[in-house]
Amino acid sequence: MRTPEKVSKPAIEKVKQAVIATGYIPNMLAGGLKSRRSMTVVGLVPIISVPQFLPTVRVMTETLDTSGYQLILGQTGYDHAREEKLISSLMGRRPDGVVVAGQVHSPKARELLKNLGVPVVETWDLSEHPIDMIVGFSHIKVGNAVAGFFLSRGWKNVALATGDDERAQQRRQGFMATFGHDVPTVTIPAPSNLASGRRALSEILEKEPGIEAIFCSSDGLAQGVLVEALARGLRVPQDLALCGFGDADFAAHLVPSLTTVHVDGAGIGRMAAELILSRCAGKEVPQKINDIGFRIVERESTALRSE
């Protein structure tokens, strides 16, 4: 069963039939002790249900599976202490690799992963000093780009609706740097959702009723802002323009369709898995820091007033 290429096809079929008849299940723990491989890769995500991470997880699972590896997911919940506990727990299971959504900032967690002695890929972020390898993009540059887009539209009275996680705050930092001054901001606990988007718009309008455009830290948050705007009789984009982040599957199908920042989540998952597989095979990777970039997808929610 380990080396089917060395056995004839009729023999393989007989073995398969015997396996089915007896209900035989290979002991992977015993096999792992002999090969020193568990054939598992751990994936750590803040929240499994966050739409922007789903293509990454799906493609990473498929790519690893082609080489016989299985992905085990752990949920950190945007909590450094929980992240440290998860890593400590997983160390005893001896995974062959670790993929993390975002950067690992906790010194203790970084040290734990370094001591694990397996390939580690941080994703959905960018750093000059990754633990091992990284695949992602600059969140500060995302904020720069969206602010530049708003300014090109002539919108000066703008606001932010943002999560309190580190990546969302980096996008806010980039937005402020390009815009040149502080703007009204509502910060909500991550993960954001439709309900928190509705609350965010209510708070923004209480402070600044004449807001022209809002940048949201996720498409789910932007969807909530859109629902609340329509409930208040505001027209999007005529009265209020709106931009999200993540390009979730539903973004193009909202009415009006949502302008957002597209990131190749599937490409992140594929590259992360390939980096892990290359290192597991004893190969050197061409580069450890991989910037996949991003792009603003313009849709109806930011159309010019005259359109």
Solvent accessible surface area in square Angstrom, and as a share of the most:
residue,aa,sasa,rsa
1,M,140,0.62
2,R,171,0.62
3,T,56,0.33
4,P,65,0.41
5,E,134,0.60
6,K,160,0.68
7,V,68,0.39
8,S,68,0.44
9,K,167,0.71
10,P,90,0.57
11,A,33,0.26
12,I,40,0.20
13,E,89,0.40
14,K,148,0.63
15,V,66,0.38
16,K,108,0.46
17,Q,116,0.52
18,A,53,0.41
19,V,35,0.20
20,I,141,0.72
21,A,88,0.68
22,T,103,0.60
23,G,53,0.51
24,Y,112,0.42
25,I,143,0.73
26,P,60,0.38
27,N,98,0.50
28,M,122,0.54
29,L,151,0.75
30,A,52,0.40
31,G,14,0.14
32,G,14,0.14
33,L,151,0.75
34,K,170,0.72
35,S,58,0.38
36,R,217,0.79
37,R,86,0.31
38,S,32,0.21
39,M,56,0.25
40,T,29,0.17
41,V,0,0.00
42,V,3,0.02
43,G,1,0.01
44,L,1,0.01
45,V,8,0.05
46,P,6,0.04
47,I,30,0.15
48,I,77,0.39
49,S,83,0.53
50,V,21,0.12
51,P,66,0.41
52,Q,29,0.13
53,F,4,0.02
54,L,87,0.43
55,P,43,0.27
56,T,7,0.04
57,V,27,0.15
58,R,131,0.48
59,V,6,0.04
60,M,5,0.02
61,T,56,0.32
62,E,92,0.41
63,T,23,0.13
64,L,0,0.00
65,D,78,0.40
66,T,115,0.67
67,S,56,0.36
68,G,40,0.38
69,Y,17,0.06
70,Q,96,0.43
71,L,29,0.14
72,I,73,0.37
73,L,62,0.31
74,G,9,0.08
75,Q,65,0.29
76,T,10,0.06
77,G,31,0.30
78,Y,77,0.29
79,D,66,0.34
80,H,82,0.37
81,A,57,0.44
82,R,113,0.41
83,E,14,0.06
84,E,34,0.15
85,K,151,0.64
86,L,37,0.19
87,I,4,0.02
88,S,53,0.34
89,S,64,0.41
90,L,20,0.10
91,M,46,0.20
92,G,67,0.65
93,R,163,0.60
94,R,139,0.51
95,P,3,0.02
96,D,8,0.04
97,G,0,0.00
98,V,4,0.02
99,V,5,0.03
100,V,3,0.02
101,A,14,0.11
102,G,0,0.00
103,Q,32,0.14
104,V,1,0.00
105,H,75,0.33
106,S,10,0.06
107,P,113,0.71
108,K,118,0.50
109,A,0,0.00
110,R,52,0.19
111,E,96,0.43
112,L,31,0.15
113,L,2,0.01
114,K,111,0.47
115,N,99,0.51
116,L,5,0.02
117,G,68,0.66
118,V,29,0.17
119,P,15,0.09
120,V,2,0.01
121,V,0,0.00
122,E,0,0.00
123,T,2,0.01
124,W,3,0.01
125,D,2,0.01
126,L,44,0.22
127,S,23,0.15
128,E,133,0.60
129,H,146,0.65
130,P,26,0.16
131,I,20,0.10
132,D,22,0.11
133,M,0,0.00
134,I,0,0.00
135,V,0,0.00
136,G,0,0.00
137,F,1,0.00
138,S,23,0.15
139,H,2,0.01
140,I,67,0.34
141,K,120,0.51
142,V,0,0.00
143,G,0,0.00
144,N,45,0.23
145,A,35,0.27
146,V,0,0.00
147,A,0,0.00
148,G,30,0.29
149,F,20,0.08
150,F,0,0.00
151,L,61,0.31
152,S,89,0.58
153,R,56,0.20
154,G,42,0.40
155,W,11,0.04
156,K,133,0.56
157,N,54,0.27
158,V,2,0.01
159,A,0,0.00
160,L,2,0.01
161,A,1,0.00
162,T,5,0.03
163,G,2,0.02
164,D,76,0.40
165,D,26,0.13
166,E,73,0.33
167,R,24,0.09
168,A,1,0.01
169,Q,60,0.27
170,Q,41,0.18
171,R,11,0.04
172,R,65,0.24
173,Q,105,0.47
174,G,0,0.00
175,F,0,0.00
176,M,27,0.12
177,A,76,0.59
178,T,53,0.31
179,F,15,0.06
180,G,62,0.59
181,H,108,0.48
182,D,101,0.52
183,V,10,0.05
184,P,37,0.23
185,T,26,0.15
186,V,5,0.03
187,T,73,0.42
188,I,13,0.07
189,P,101,0.63
190,A,23,0.18
191,P,62,0.39
192,S,28,0.18
193,N,79,0.41
194,L,69,0.34
195,A,52,0.40
196,S,6,0.04
197,G,0,0.00
198,R,87,0.32
199,R,135,0.49
200,A,0,0.00
201,L,0,0.00
202,S,26,0.17
203,E,76,0.34
204,I,0,0.00
205,L,26,0.13
206,E,143,0.64
207,K,118,0.50
208,E,65,0.29
209,P,110,0.69
210,G,48,0.46
211,I,8,0.04
212,E,55,0.25
213,A,0,0.00
214,I,0,0.00
215,F,6,0.03
216,C,0,0.00
217,S,10,0.06
218,S,22,0.14
219,D,4,0.02
220,G,18,0.18
221,L,0,0.00
222,A,0,0.00
223,Q,45,0.20
224,G,0,0.00
225,V,0,0.00
226,L,7,0.03
227,V,51,0.29
228,E,19,0.09
229,A,0,0.00
230,L,90,0.45
231,A,70,0.54
232,R,117,0.43
233,G,60,0.57
234,L,50,0.25
235,R,137,0.50
236,V,12,0.07
237,P,14,0.09
238,Q,80,0.36
239,D,51,0.26
240,L,2,0.01
241,A,0,0.00
242,L,0,0.00
243,C,0,0.00
244,G,0,0.00
245,F,2,0.01
246,G,11,0.10
247,D,32,0.17
248,A,13,0.10
249,D,132,0.68
250,F,61,0.25
251,A,0,0.00
252,A,46,0.36
253,H,147,0.66
254,L,28,0.14
255,V,128,0.74
256,P,17,0.11
257,S,14,0.09
258,L,1,0.00
259,T,0,0.00
260,T,0,0.00
261,V,0,0.00
262,H,50,0.22
263,V,6,0.04
264,D,68,0.35
265,G,6,0.06
266,A,23,0.18
267,G,15,0.14
268,I,0,0.00
269,G,0,0.00
270,R,110,0.40
271,M,68,0.30
272,A,0,0.00
273,A,0,0.00
274,E,84,0.38
275,L,14,0.07
276,I,0,0.00
277,L,31,0.15
278,S,33,0.22
279,R,71,0.26
280,C,14,0.08
281,A,68,0.52
282,G,70,0.67
283,K,126,0.53
284,E,154,0.69
285,V,16,0.09
286,P,135,0.85
287,Q,101,0.45
288,K,100,0.42
289,I,59,0.30
290,N,13,0.07
291,D,83,0.43
292,I,55,0.28
293,G,26,0.25
294,F,59,0.25
295,R,139,0.51
296,I,45,0.23
297,V,25,0.14
298,E,100,0.45
299,R,53,0.19
300,E,96,0.43
301,S,1,0.01
302,T,0,0.00
303,A,22,0.17
304,L,71,0.35
305,R,92,0.33
306,S,109,0.70
307,E,139,0.63
